[in-house]
Structure formats: C-alpha cells, structure tokens
C-alpha cells in the first residue's frame, strides 16, 4: 500500500462515514488510516469503462511526456546504468507521491477557502480590465469552479500559505515555463546546426534564425489555430522514439561509461525536469468524471512514462556511452528517417513555442495591469481584501474542525473542466479555455483583430521572446546542462518541496509522527537536491565558459 493511502484528506461524505466509526478522542488523529479518495454522492457510482480510463491515462500522460524522452540517455550518462535506473525509479515514485499529496491537500481544504481566493482573484482581474466585479462575483457564485478547469496549484498554495504561497508558486511556474521555452530554442538551434552540418557557424547563431517568426506568433490574440502544430510535434516525438529504438537496434553495442558520483546531481536535475508535471495534475483531476480513480490513473501514466524513459535512456546510454549527446537524436547520423524526424520535430516545436509562452505572457500582462508592482504574478493569484490578513487567508488543520475535514468533492465542480497539456515541452501548460486560449486581455472588447495592438503588450511580448533568446545564447552550450538547471531550480521546488510543505502546514500535528517525518524528509530532499543540483550545474556551465570541453 502506498504511503499516500494513509493520508487524512478525504471527501466530506467519506469523512462522515469514517469518523462515525472512529473512537479516537476529539482533536486527535484517527485510529485507522483514512482513504485518500472516497466517492461522493454526485460522483458516478460505476467504475470507468476501459475507454474512459485510457482517455484519462492519456490526458495524464500528456502532462509528463515530451522532449524529456530526447535527453534521458544523457541523464543516464551522468549517473551510470545502475544508479540511473534506481534514480529514475526514486524520482518517479516521489513525483507520484507528491502529486497525491497535492490532491490530498486540495481535498482537505474547505470549499470556502479556495472559493474565496478564486472570487478575490476574479474580482481583481475584472477590475483591472475595467469590468464589473459584481458581475464576476455573481458568476463565481453560480459556478465557483468555472468552466475552464477549476482551481490551480497556485490557488491551493494561496489557500494554505496565504498570498506569499500563491505568489511563490505562480512565480516558480512562470520561471520554470520560461526555462522550458529557452530549452525549446536550444533544442532547435542544436538540431538545425546538426542538420546543416555547418562547422563554421556557432550553434548560438541558429537561435537567431526563428526569432522574427516567434516574435510575430507571440502577438497572436488567439492561439487555438496553433493546435494542429502541437499535434504535429506530438506525432514527431512519437516517431522520434521509434526512430531511436530502430536506430539503436541496428547499431547496438555494449559500451556504457562509468561516471563519477560527482555528476549525480546533474542527473537529479535532468530527471526531475524530465518527469515534472505537477502543475497540471489539479486540472486533470478536476476534469475526471471519477476523481476517486485519480491515483490509479496517475500511477498508470507514470508507469508508462517510466518504461519509455527507461527504454530510450538505457539503450541510448549503453550504445553511445560517454559520447552520449544531450539530445539523443544528435548521436544518429546517416539516416534519412532520423533527418525527417528532426525536421518535423523542429517545425512542430517552432509553432508550439507560443503555446508554452502563454503563462509567461499572462504573468507579465497581469503585472502590467495591476495597481502595484508587488502584486502576485499570475492571473490565478488571489488578492486579499484590505481587511483580510495573511493569517485569515491561511488554513490549518485546526481550523478545519469548524468547517469539517475535507469538504473536497465540491471543489471539483462540474466534471470535464478544460485544460491543455503540451507533450512537446516536457512541462505542463495548465490552462483555462478562455484565459489561455485568448491572449488579448481587455483588448478583446469590440472587434478584436488577429494580433494584439496595444503598444505595451507588443513591447512586453517582444521582450519576453528576446529574453528567451538571450538566455538560450548564453546558456545554450549544452542543452542537457540547461535542463538540469531548470530541473534543479524550478521543477524540484514545485515537484517535491511545495507539496510536502503544504501537507505539513495544512494538517500539522493531526498527522501521525511517521507521516510528518516522511514529509520533512521529502522537503529536505527537494531543498537539498535543488541546492546541490543548481551548484554543480552552474559550476559545469562556468567550467565550459572557461574553455573546457562542451558536453553536446
């Protein structure tokens, strides 16, 4: 039985049934484990059909799988065969467990806590756009979860930790997403450089080639028309996996290297970035018709992901050894199939770059519209009323007693909330249908054009694209090292540190001692891995800039 199965977050209906049978003294933890998910009256009683279950697994898988497949072999080259396999299993298990912790925290919050923060955020956004907050409030009361996917990771952090938690998670998600966009540019520049086989031109020069097109695409008001290109990239990615397996089957040799332990933190960062997808688990869980099956869906998706990463990672590493490139496709020469896959993948990523940039653009434009430059970054961030202190907006386990532990199923609202996951980024893109599919903000009133026209928005979007290009040119000597930096700095915080912190903060002393120790251990693992991984990665990047060999 998984550790998460003993955690106390349950639905209101489930809690009442279990508590009625529990003889523990008031205020003490239950005398027996409480299930993580319990069906509620409005949930369909029958189990999902195989087709429905597979659809849920596929949706969940899209939150995790992407370009990560292409650099897993390089991650193994920094750990070695045995340490790499063990490390992959550990990272996957911790990811699964922390995703369940996050959902458990959401299920443990009173509906009013998240609803209050969502209403505050909606009112603030509407006021910034010049609309009527009264209308927003009425609509929120009518449908507190919205039709766009319900609550977000930042909403949950804000409800537990207050505005600081909301802002921190929003900033971490935005910075991590910015890092993945930089990774896109590095991937495209290295792949195109390899395709044209130009020894005289530096790799960084190829970062500049797509900039005019990317700058233009960033001005699109609606990004729905780019959906087919995301599908193209997904198909190219699947073709890439097949091409890797076929190519290695024809060129297989047993030549694994034996890296030192000093490079293991690089593996941690790269593998954490490869499997990080926690930003999308809340929308996916809310969209499911039967959220009680979420744990099984998550484990099934992560099992498939682990098998794919292990197969590609191990085969690539044992075949190319210490010569494994940061993008495994770059190890494959003289194959027309591989060249076609590279071209299609570059085209697909070129047109899905604007999709991945959406959270960064939204954060900038929300900040530009706010009255204070110190307000939360994300549109999902909540603003408290002047009379509401951080203490009043932070919920602890002791405060749950008055409202009932875990009034959770109401949080999920209408099943089928819309979300968008991009399989090409290795990172999630949580989205509500209206807020992420339309980027024009207040400009959308009247007869909007194809592109945004407000001068501040245009300049802001150009600066974001230029910023990703500058970082790609400065840090793009090795795609693998940059992914390790993104994983250590941002993904580890979101995947391990914050979920365990939220769980400890919400439930506090109501948790059994061994669960608290486990949460603190995960918290320490996330913080330690982030610090160590970032330090080693920055040292490696500095060593390269000082003239050392570049690990392509």
C-alpha positions in Angstrom: 0.0 0.0 0.0 1.4 3.4 -1.0 2.2 5.8 1.8 -0.3 8.3 0.4 -3.1 5.9 1.1 -2.7 6.6 4.8 -3.1 10.4 4.5 -6.1 12.1 6.0 -7.6 14.1 3.1 -11.0 12.7 2.3 -14.2 13.9 0.8 -17.0 15.2 3.1 -19.2 12.2 2.5 -16.3 9.8 3.1 -15.1 11.7 6.2 -18.5 11.5 7.8 -18.8 7.7 7.3 -15.3 7.0 8.6 -15.4 9.5 11.5 -18.6 7.9 12.7 -16.8 4.6 13.2 -13.7 6.2 14.8 -13.4 6.2 18.5 -10.4 8.5 18.7 -10.6 11.4 21.2 -11.6 14.7 19.7 -8.7 16.6 18.1 -6.5 13.5 17.8 -5.7 11.7 14.5 -8.0 8.9 13.5 -7.1 5.5 15.0 -7.0 3.9 11.5 -5.9 5.2 8.1 -8.3 7.3 6.1 -8.5 6.7 2.3 -7.1 9.3 0.0 -10.1 9.3 -2.3 -13.7 8.4 -1.4 -16.6 8.6 -3.8 -19.2 11.3 -3.1 -22.9 11.2 -3.9 -22.6 13.2 -7.1 -19.8 11.0 -8.5 -20.9 8.3 -10.9 -21.0 5.1 -8.8 -19.8 2.7 -11.5 -16.2 2.3 -12.4 -14.9 3.8 -15.6 -15.2 1.9 -18.8 -11.8 0.8 -20.2 -12.1 3.5 -22.9 -12.8 6.3 -20.3 -9.9 5.0 -18.2 -7.5 5.0 -21.1 -8.5 8.5 -22.1 -7.8 9.7 -18.5 -4.4 8.0 -18.6 -3.6 9.5 -22.0 -4.5 13.0 -20.7 -2.4 12.5 -17.6 0.5 11.2 -19.7 0.5 14.3 -21.8 1.2 16.3 -18.7 4.5 14.4 -18.2 5.9 13.2 -21.5 7.6 15.5 -24.1 11.2 16.4 -25.1 12.2 14.7 -21.9 12.4 11.5 -23.9 15.2 13.0 -26.0 17.6 13.8 -23.2 17.0 10.8 -20.8 20.0 9.0 -22.3 22.3 12.0 -21.5 20.9 12.0 -17.9 21.9 8.3 -17.6 25.4 9.2 -18.8 25.7 11.4 -15.7 24.6 8.6 -13.3 25.6 5.3 -14.8 23.4 2.3 -15.6 22.5 1.0 -12.1 22.4 4.4 -10.4 20.4 5.8 -13.3 17.7 3.1 -13.1 17.5 3.4 -9.4 17.4 7.2 -9.6 14.7 7.1 -12.2 12.5 4.8 -10.0 13.1 7.1 -7.0 12.3 10.3 -8.9 9.2 8.7 -10.4 7.9 7.4 -7.0 8.5 10.8 -5.3 6.7 12.6 -8.2 3.7 10.2 -7.9 3.6 10.6 -4.1 3.9 14.4 -4.2 1.2 14.6 -6.8 -1.1 12.7 -4.5 -0.1 14.9 -1.6 -1.1 18.0 -3.6 -4.5 16.5 -4.4 -4.8 15.4 -0.8 -4.3 19.0 0.3 -6.9 20.2 -2.1 -9.3 17.6 -0.9 -8.6 18.6 2.7 -9.4 22.3 2.2 -12.9 23.6 2.9 -14.6 24.6 -0.3 -15.0 28.2 1.0 -11.2 28.7 1.3 -10.5 28.0 -2.3 -13.7 29.7 -3.5 -12.9 32.8 -1.5 -9.5 33.1 -3.1 -10.9 32.4 -6.6 -13.5 35.1 -6.2 -10.9 37.6 -5.0 -8.7 36.8 -8.0 -11.6 37.1 -10.4 -12.7 40.4 -9.0 -9.2 41.8 -9.1 -8.7 40.7 -12.7 -12.1 42.1 -13.7 -11.4 45.4 -12.0 -8.0 45.7 -13.8 -9.9 45.1 -17.1 -12.4 47.8 -16.3 -15.3 45.3 -15.8 -17.9 44.9 -13.1 -16.7 43.0 -10.0 -20.3 42.5 -9.1 -20.8 40.5 -12.3 -17.7 38.4 -11.6 -18.9 37.7 -8.1 -22.3 36.6 -9.3 -20.9 34.4 -11.9 -18.5 32.9 -9.5 -21.3 32.1 -7.1 -23.2 30.5 -9.9 -20.2 28.4 -10.9 -17.4 28.7 -8.4 -15.2 26.4 -10.3 -15.6 27.9 -13.7 -15.9 26.1 -17.0 -12.2 26.4 -17.6 -10.7 23.8 -15.3 -11.4 24.8 -11.7 -8.6 25.5 -9.3 -4.9 25.6 -9.8 -1.7 24.7 -8.0 -1.3 28.4 -7.1 -4.8 28.6 -5.7 -4.1 25.7 -3.3 -0.8 27.2 -2.2 -2.5 30.5 -1.6 -5.3 28.9 0.4 -2.8 27.1 2.7 0.1 29.6 2.9 -1.6 32.9 2.1 -0.7 35.4 -0.6 3.0 34.6 -0.2 2.4 31.0 -1.1 0.3 31.9 -4.1 2.9 34.3 -5.4 5.8 31.9 -4.8 4.1 29.0 -6.7 3.0 31.3 -9.5 6.5 32.8 -9.9 8.1 29.3 -9.8 5.7 28.0 -12.5 6.3 31.1 -14.7 10.1 30.9 -14.3 10.1 27.1 -15.0 7.9 27.7 -18.1 10.3 30.4 -19.2 13.1 27.9 -18.8 11.3 25.3 -20.9 10.9 27.9 -23.7 14.6 28.6 -23.6 15.1 24.9 -23.8 13.0 24.9 -27.0 15.3 27.4 -28.6 18.4 25.5 -27.6 16.9 22.3 -28.9 16.0 23.9 -32.3 19.4 25.6 -32.7 21.4 22.4 -32.0 19.2 20.3 -34.2 19.3 22.7 -37.1 23.0 23.1 -36.7 23.4 19.3 -36.8 21.1 19.0 -39.9 23.0 21.6 -42.0 26.4 20.3 -40.7 27.9 23.7 -40.7 31.2 23.6 -38.8 31.9 27.3 -39.5 28.9 28.7 -37.7 28.5 28.7 -33.9 25.4 26.9 -32.5 24.2 30.1 -30.8 23.8 31.8 -34.1 21.0 29.5 -35.0 19.0 30.8 -32.1 18.5 34.0 -34.0 17.0 32.3 -37.1 13.4 31.7 -35.9 13.2 34.9 -33.8 11.2 37.0 -36.3 8.6 34.3 -36.7 8.4 33.6 -33.0 8.1 37.3 -32.2 5.2 37.5 -34.7 3.5 34.4 -33.3 3.7 35.8 -29.8 1.4 38.6 -30.8 -1.4 36.3 -31.8 -4.6 37.1 -29.8 -5.9 33.5 -30.2 -3.6 30.6 -30.1 -6.2 27.9 -30.9 -5.1 27.9 -34.5 -1.7 26.6 -33.4 -3.2 23.4 -32.0 -2.5 21.3 -35.2 1.2 22.2 -34.9 1.2 20.9 -31.3 -0.3 17.6 -32.7 2.4 17.6 -35.4 5.1 17.9 -32.7 3.4 15.1 -30.7 3.5 12.8 -33.7 7.1 13.7 -34.5 8.0 13.0 -30.9 6.5 9.5 -31.1 8.2 9.0 -34.4 11.4 10.1 -32.7 11.1 7.4 -30.0 10.5 4.8 -32.7 13.5 6.1 -34.7 15.7 5.9 -31.6 14.8 2.3 -30.9 15.1 1.3 -34.5 18.5 3.0 -35.0 19.9 1.6 -31.8 18.7 -1.8 -32.7 20.8 -1.6 -35.9 23.8 0.0 -34.2 23.7 -1.6 -30.7 26.8 -2.2 -28.8 27.5 -2.6 -25.1 29.6 0.4 -24.2 28.3 2.1 -21.0 30.5 4.5 -19.3 31.1 4.7 -15.5 30.6 8.4 -14.4 31.7 9.5 -11.0 29.4 10.3 -8.2 30.2 14.0 -8.6 28.0 14.2 -11.7 25.0 12.6 -10.0 23.4 16.0 -9.1 23.2 16.7 -12.8 21.2 13.5 -13.2 18.9 14.7 -10.4 18.2 18.0 -12.2 17.7 16.5 -15.6 15.5 13.7 -14.4 13.4 16.0 -12.2 12.9 18.3 -15.2 12.0 15.2 -17.4 9.3 14.0 -15.0 8.0 17.2 -13.6 4.3 17.7 -14.5 2.7 18.5 -11.1 1.4 21.9 -12.4 -1.3 20.1 -14.4 -2.4 17.4 -12.0 -5.1 19.5 -10.3 -6.8 20.5 -13.6 -6.6 16.9 -14.8 -8.0 15.5 -11.6 -10.8 18.1 -11.6 -11.7 17.2 -15.2 -12.1 13.5 -14.4 -15.7 12.1 -14.2 -14.5 9.9 -11.3 -11.8 11.7 -9.3 -11.6 8.7 -6.9 -9.8 6.9 -9.7 -7.1 9.6 -9.9 -4.5 7.7 -8.0 -4.8 4.7 -10.4 -4.7 6.9 -13.4 -1.6 8.8 -12.2 0.2 5.6 -11.4 -0.7 4.1 -14.8 0.5 7.2 -16.7 3.8 7.3 -14.7 4.3 3.6 -15.2 4.1 4.1 -19.0 6.4 7.1 -18.8 8.9 5.3 -16.7 9.1 2.4 -19.2 9.5 4.8 -22.2 12.2 6.8 -20.4 14.0 3.7 -19.2 14.0 2.0 -22.6 15.2 5.1 -24.5 17.6 6.2 -21.8 19.2 2.8 -21.2 19.5 1.8 -24.9 21.0 5.2 -25.8 23.4 5.2 -22.9 24.8 1.7 -23.3 25.2 2.2 -27.0 26.9 5.6 -27.0 28.4 5.6 -23.5 30.4 8.7 -22.6 29.8 10.0 -26.1 26.0 10.3 -25.5 24.8 13.7 -26.7 22.4 15.9 -24.7 19.8 15.2 -27.4 20.0 11.6 -28.4 18.9 12.3 -32.0 22.3 14.1 -32.4 24.1 10.8 -32.0 22.3 9.4 -35.1 24.0 10.1 -38.4 23.4 8.9 -41.9 19.8 8.0 -41.6 17.1 9.7 -43.8 14.4 8.6 -41.3 16.2 10.4 -38.4 16.7 13.5 -40.6 13.0 13.6 -41.4 12.0 13.2 -37.7 14.4 16.0 -36.8 12.9 18.4 -39.4 9.3 17.6 -38.4 10.1 17.9 -34.7 11.8 21.3 -35.2 8.7 22.6 -37.2 6.3 21.3 -34.6 8.3 22.9 -31.7 8.6 26.1 -33.6 4.9 26.6 -33.7 4.2 25.3 -30.2 6.7 27.7 -28.6 4.0 30.4 -28.4 1.7 27.9 -26.6 4.4 27.3 -23.9 5.0 31.0 -23.6 1.4 31.8 -22.6 1.8 31.6 -18.8 4.8 33.9 -19.0 2.9 36.4 -21.2 -0.1 36.3 -18.9 2.1 36.9 -15.8 3.7 39.9 -17.4 0.4 41.4 -18.6 -1.3 40.8 -15.3 1.6 42.6 -13.6 1.3 45.5 -16.0 -2.4 45.9 -15.3 -2.0 45.7 -11.5 -2.0 48.8 -9.3 1.1 47.7 -7.5 4.2 46.1 -9.0 4.4 43.8 -6.0 1.0 42.0 -6.6 1.1 38.3 -7.4 2.4 37.4 -10.8 -0.3 35.0 -12.0 -3.8 35.7 -13.1 -4.7 32.8 -10.9 -3.1 34.6 -7.9 -5.6 35.9 -5.4 -5.7 39.3 -3.9 -7.0 39.5 -0.3 -9.3 42.3 0.8 -7.7 45.1 2.8 -9.3 43.8 6.0 -8.0 40.3 5.4 -4.7 39.4 6.9 -2.4 36.6 5.7 -3.4 34.7 8.8 -7.0 34.9 7.8 -6.3 33.6 4.3 -4.1 30.7 5.6 -5.9 27.5 6.6 -4.5 25.0 9.1 -5.8 21.6 10.3 -7.1 23.1 13.5 -9.4 25.5 11.6 -10.8 22.6 9.6 -12.7 21.3 12.6 -15.3 24.0 12.4 -16.0 23.5 8.6 -15.5 19.7 8.5 -12.3 18.0 7.5 -12.0 17.7 3.7 -15.2 19.1 2.1 -13.5 18.2 -1.1 -15.7 16.8 -3.8 -17.4 20.1 -4.0 -14.1 21.6 -5.1 -14.1 19.6 -8.3 -17.2 21.1 -9.5 -18.5 20.2 -12.9 -16.5 17.2 -14.3 -14.8 17.8 -17.6 -13.1 21.1 -16.8 -10.9 22.1 -19.8 -7.2 22.1 -19.7 -4.3 22.0 -22.2 -1.2 19.9 -21.9 1.6 20.1 -24.4 3.5 16.9 -24.9 6.4 18.7 -26.6 7.7 20.7 -23.7 8.4 18.2 -21.0 6.4 20.6 -18.9 2.8 21.2 -18.3 0.8 24.1 -19.6 -2.2 24.4 -17.2 -4.9 26.4 -18.9 -8.5 27.5 -18.7 -10.2 27.6 -22.0 -10.9 31.3 -22.1 -7.9 32.7 -20.3 -5.2 30.7 -22.1 -6.8 30.4 -25.5 -7.3 34.1 -25.7 -4.4 36.4 -25.0 -5.8 39.8 -25.7 -7.0 40.7 -22.2 -9.1 43.9 -22.1 -8.4 44.4 -25.8 -10.9 41.7 -26.6 -13.9 44.0 -26.3 -15.4 45.2 -29.6 -14.0 43.7 -32.8 -10.5 42.3 -32.0 -8.0 41.7 -34.8 -5.8 38.7 -35.3 -2.9 40.3 -33.3 -2.8 42.4 -30.2 -2.2 46.1 -30.9 -1.7 47.7 -27.6 1.9 49.2 -27.6 2.7 48.0 -24.1 1.6 44.4 -24.8 3.5 44.3 -28.1 6.7 45.6 -26.4 6.3 43.2 -23.5 5.9 40.2 -25.7 8.8 41.1 -27.9 11.0 41.5 -24.7 9.9 38.0 -23.5 10.8 36.4 -26.8 14.1 38.3 -26.9 14.8 37.3 -23.3 14.4 33.6 -24.0 16.8 34.1 -27.0 19.4 35.9 -24.9 19.4 33.2 -22.2 19.5 30.4 -24.9 22.6 32.0 -26.5 24.3 32.4 -23.1 23.4 29.1 -21.6 22.9 27.0 -24.7 26.4 25.4 -25.0 24.7 22.2 -23.6 21.0 21.5 -23.7 21.5 18.9 -21.1 23.1 21.2 -18.6 20.4 23.8 -19.1 17.7 21.3 -18.5 19.5 20.2 -15.3 19.5 23.9 -14.2 15.7 24.2 -14.9 15.0 21.0 -13.1 17.1 21.9 -10.0 16.0 25.5 -9.7 12.3 25.2 -10.5 11.0 21.7 -11.1 12.4 20.3 -7.8 10.7 23.1 -5.8 7.3 22.5 -7.5 7.5 18.8 -7.5 8.9 18.0 -4.0 9.3 20.9 -1.7 6.0 22.8 -2.0 3.6 19.7 -1.8 5.3 18.4 1.3 5.3 21.9 2.8 1.6 22.4 2.1 0.8 19.0 3.6 2.6 19.8 6.8 1.1 23.2 7.1 -2.4 22.1 6.4 -2.6 19.1 8.7 0.1 19.9 11.2 0.0 17.8 14.4 -3.0 15.9 13.2 -0.6 13.8 11.1 0.9 10.6 12.6 4.5 11.1 13.6 5.8 8.8 10.8 3.9 10.8 8.2 5.4 14.1 9.5 8.9 12.6 9.3 8.2 11.4 5.8 7.0 14.9 4.7 10.1 16.5 6.3 12.3 14.0 4.5 10.8 14.9 1.2 11.1 18.6 2.0 14.8 18.1 2.8 15.3 16.0 -0.3 13.7 18.7 -2.5 15.7 21.6 -0.9 19.0 19.7 -0.8 18.6 18.4 -4.4 17.8 21.9 -5.6 20.8 23.5 -3.9 23.2 20.8 -4.9 21.9 20.3 -8.4 22.0 24.1 -9.1 25.5 24.4 -7.6 27.0 21.6 -9.7 25.2 22.7 -12.9 26.3 26.3 -12.5 29.9 25.1 -11.9 29.8 22.9 -15.0 28.5 25.8 -17.1 31.2 28.1 -15.7 33.8 25.5 -16.5 32.6 25.3 -20.1 32.8 29.1 -20.5 36.3 29.0 -19.1 37.4 26.8 -22.0 36.6 23.2 -21.0 35.1 20.7 -23.5 31.5 21.3 -24.2 29.2 18.3 -23.4 27.0 18.5 -26.5 
